[in-house]
Amino acid sequence: MTTVNIYEAKSSFSRLIAAAEAGETVVIARNGKPVAQLGPVPTRQPVRFGDLAGMVVISDDFDTWDEQDEADWYGA
């Protein structure tokens, strides 16, 4: 992790962006106190069709509505 002051960050912004692209975290400080952090954006893997196969279980009676459900729902 690199720490730079605001003036240096303004003068070498392109270099700091390149460092962030390379995975480095850069802390920007004002009067020696950290005020901002520049770093790589975390990547997310896209969810693909079938990724959840076998992980979701649907009950055989999920779409039935009986008297107990009626009582539970309406409080009768």
VMD Tcl script that draws the C-alpha trace (Angstrom):
set ca {
  {0.00 0.00 0.00}
  {1.33 3.38 -1.03}
  {0.52 6.68 0.69}
  {0.77 9.98 -1.20}
  {-0.26 13.53 -0.37}
  {-2.93 15.36 -2.37}
  {-0.47 17.47 -4.36}
  {1.46 14.37 -5.46}
  {-1.78 12.57 -6.27}
  {-2.89 15.44 -8.52}
  {0.46 15.58 -10.32}
  {0.78 11.82 -10.86}
  {-2.84 10.73 -11.20}
  {-2.19 8.56 -14.29}
  {0.57 6.66 -12.47}
  {-1.71 6.09 -9.47}
  {-4.51 4.80 -11.72}
  {-2.05 2.39 -13.35}
  {-1.03 1.17 -9.88}
  {-4.69 0.60 -8.96}
  {-5.22 -1.31 -12.20}
  {-2.28 -3.50 -11.21}
  {-4.03 -4.31 -7.92}
  {-2.25 -1.88 -5.60}
  {-4.09 0.25 -3.04}
  {-3.09 3.90 -2.82}
  {-3.97 6.04 0.20}
  {-4.29 9.78 -0.40}
  {-3.49 11.94 2.62}
  {-3.94 15.58 3.61}
  {-1.36 16.85 6.08}
  {-0.33 13.27 6.78}
  {-3.87 12.09 7.62}
  {-5.46 9.54 5.27}
  {-8.58 10.93 3.62}
  {-9.18 8.73 0.56}
  {-8.28 5.36 -0.86}
  {-7.76 4.43 -4.50}
  {-7.72 0.79 -5.47}
  {-8.90 -1.84 -7.90}
  {-12.62 -2.40 -8.38}
  {-13.60 -5.89 -7.20}
  {-14.89 -8.09 -9.98}
  {-18.00 -10.23 -9.75}
  {-18.45 -13.43 -11.61}
  {-21.69 -13.39 -13.62}
  {-24.34 -15.89 -12.59}
  {-24.87 -18.34 -15.39}
  {-27.94 -20.42 -16.14}
  {-27.67 -23.66 -14.22}
  {-25.30 -22.40 -11.51}
  {-27.91 -23.15 -8.84}
  {-28.86 -26.56 -10.22}
  {-29.38 -29.01 -7.38}
  {-29.22 -26.28 -4.73}
  {-32.89 -25.28 -4.76}
  {-35.55 -27.69 -3.55}
  {-39.23 -26.99 -4.20}
  {-41.74 -28.94 -2.16}
  {-44.29 -31.03 -4.08}
  {-47.15 -29.16 -2.40}
  {-45.79 -25.63 -2.74}
  {-48.76 -24.49 -4.83}
  {-51.57 -26.11 -2.84}
  {-53.83 -24.02 -0.61}
  {-55.61 -25.85 2.16}
  {-57.73 -24.90 5.16}
  {-54.70 -24.61 7.44}
  {-53.11 -22.14 5.02}
  {-56.36 -20.19 4.96}
  {-56.42 -20.04 8.76}
  {-52.74 -19.08 8.93}
  {-53.13 -16.38 6.29}
  {-56.33 -14.76 7.48}
  {-56.01 -15.54 11.17}
  {-59.36 -17.29 11.31}
}
mol new
graphics top color blue
foreach p $ca { graphics top sphere $p radius 0.5 }
foreach p [lrange $ca 0 end-1] q [lrange $ca 1 end] { graphics top cylinder $p $q radius 0.2 }
display resetview
